[in-house]
Amino acid sequence: MADPNVMDQLAALNATIQTIPVSTGDGDPPVQELEAVKRGLDDARLGLWARLQGAHADDVQAFEERFRVRRALELCTRLTADLRIGVMNPEHPEFADLWIATVELSQAIQAARAQLDSRGG
């Protein structure tokens, strides 16, 4: 479980982000300000990633693999739920590319597992 202070800081960061205006009074989004915030968040994310890797220094590759698979699973699960409850448009043009990528991923997983099985692993 994360330190309550860290969770409070995360909640404060999320609350602060919610106060950033989506657009200015004349309807133009404050793109430069949003880009600066995104760069700052990217830097923070990279710093967090480095700390996570350091905490798993005994097997960084296994940590990265587990993290990537869990993240992909989380995204797929959320997209599936959103499609099922109708909050996403199933006709979104990028779903065609996503479908192709998921089929290719499924085939790659199956081929890699078959290769392991054939080697006795």
C-alpha positions as CSV (number, residue, x, y, z in Angstrom):
1,M,0.0,0.0,0.0
2,A,1.3,3.4,-0.9
3,D,2.3,5.9,1.8
4,P,-0.8,8.1,2.6
5,N,1.3,11.2,2.0
6,V,2.1,10.0,-1.6
7,M,-1.6,9.3,-2.2
8,D,-2.5,12.8,-0.9
9,Q,0.1,14.3,-3.2
10,L,-1.3,12.3,-6.2
11,A,-4.9,13.5,-5.3
12,A,-3.6,17.1,-5.1
13,L,-1.9,16.8,-8.5
14,N,-5.1,15.4,-10.0
15,A,-7.1,18.2,-8.5
16,T,-4.7,20.8,-9.8
17,I,-4.9,19.3,-13.3
18,Q,-8.7,19.5,-13.2
19,T,-8.4,23.3,-12.6
20,I,-6.5,23.9,-15.8
21,P,-9.0,25.5,-18.2
22,V,-9.8,23.5,-21.4
23,S,-10.1,26.7,-23.4
24,T,-9.6,30.5,-22.9
25,G,-12.5,32.9,-22.9
26,D,-12.4,33.3,-26.6
27,G,-12.6,29.6,-27.2
28,D,-9.0,29.0,-28.0
29,P,-7.4,26.2,-26.0
30,P,-4.3,27.3,-24.0
31,V,-2.1,24.9,-26.0
32,Q,1.2,26.2,-24.9
33,E,0.3,25.9,-21.2
34,L,-1.1,22.4,-21.7
35,E,2.0,21.3,-23.5
36,A,4.1,22.6,-20.6
37,V,2.0,20.7,-18.1
38,K,2.3,17.6,-20.3
39,R,6.1,17.9,-20.4
40,G,6.2,18.3,-16.7
41,L,4.0,15.2,-16.2
42,D,6.1,13.3,-18.7
43,D,9.3,14.2,-16.7
44,A,7.5,13.1,-13.5
45,R,6.4,9.8,-15.0
46,L,10.0,9.1,-16.2
47,G,11.3,9.8,-12.7
48,L,8.7,7.5,-11.2
49,W,9.6,4.8,-13.8
50,A,13.3,5.1,-12.9
51,R,12.4,4.6,-9.2
52,L,10.3,1.6,-10.0
53,Q,13.1,0.1,-12.0
54,G,15.6,0.8,-9.2
55,A,13.3,-1.0,-6.7
56,H,13.3,-4.1,-9.0
57,A,17.1,-3.9,-9.9
58,D,17.4,-7.6,-9.3
59,D,15.4,-8.4,-12.4
60,V,14.6,-5.2,-14.4
61,Q,13.6,-7.1,-17.5
62,A,11.0,-9.2,-15.7
63,F,9.7,-6.1,-14.1
64,E,9.4,-4.2,-17.4
65,E,7.7,-7.2,-19.1
66,R,5.2,-7.6,-16.2
67,F,4.5,-3.8,-16.3
68,R,4.0,-3.7,-20.0
69,V,1.7,-6.7,-20.1
70,R,-0.4,-5.4,-17.2
71,R,-0.7,-2.0,-18.8
72,A,-1.8,-3.5,-22.1
73,L,-4.3,-5.7,-20.2
74,E,-5.7,-2.7,-18.3
75,L,-6.1,-0.7,-21.5
76,C,-7.8,-3.6,-23.4
77,T,-10.1,-4.3,-20.4
78,R,-11.1,-0.6,-20.2
79,L,-11.7,-0.4,-24.0
80,T,-13.8,-3.5,-23.9
81,A,-15.9,-2.2,-21.0
82,D,-16.4,1.2,-22.6
83,L,-17.5,-0.4,-25.9
84,R,-19.9,-2.7,-24.1
85,I,-21.6,0.1,-22.2
86,G,-21.7,2.4,-25.2
87,V,-19.4,5.2,-24.1
88,M,-17.1,4.7,-27.1
89,N,-18.1,4.8,-30.8
90,P,-17.5,1.4,-32.3
91,E,-17.1,3.1,-35.7
92,H,-14.1,5.0,-34.6
93,P,-11.7,4.7,-37.5
94,E,-8.7,3.7,-35.4
95,F,-10.5,0.6,-34.1
96,A,-9.7,-1.1,-37.5
97,D,-6.0,-0.7,-36.8
98,L,-6.5,-1.7,-33.2
99,W,-8.3,-4.9,-34.3
100,I,-5.4,-5.8,-36.6
101,A,-2.9,-5.1,-33.9
102,T,-4.8,-7.3,-31.4
103,V,-5.0,-10.2,-33.9
104,E,-1.3,-9.9,-34.7
105,L,-0.5,-9.8,-30.9
106,S,-2.7,-12.9,-30.4
107,Q,-0.9,-14.7,-33.2
108,A,2.5,-13.7,-31.8
109,I,1.7,-14.9,-28.3
110,Q,0.5,-18.2,-29.7
111,A,3.6,-18.6,-31.9
112,A,6.0,-17.7,-29.1
113,R,4.3,-20.2,-26.8
114,A,4.3,-22.9,-29.5
115,Q,8.1,-22.3,-30.0
116,L,8.7,-22.7,-26.2
117,D,6.6,-25.9,-26.2
118,S,8.6,-27.3,-29.1
119,R,11.9,-26.7,-27.3
120,G,10.5,-28.3,-24.2
121,G,10.3,-25.1,-22.2
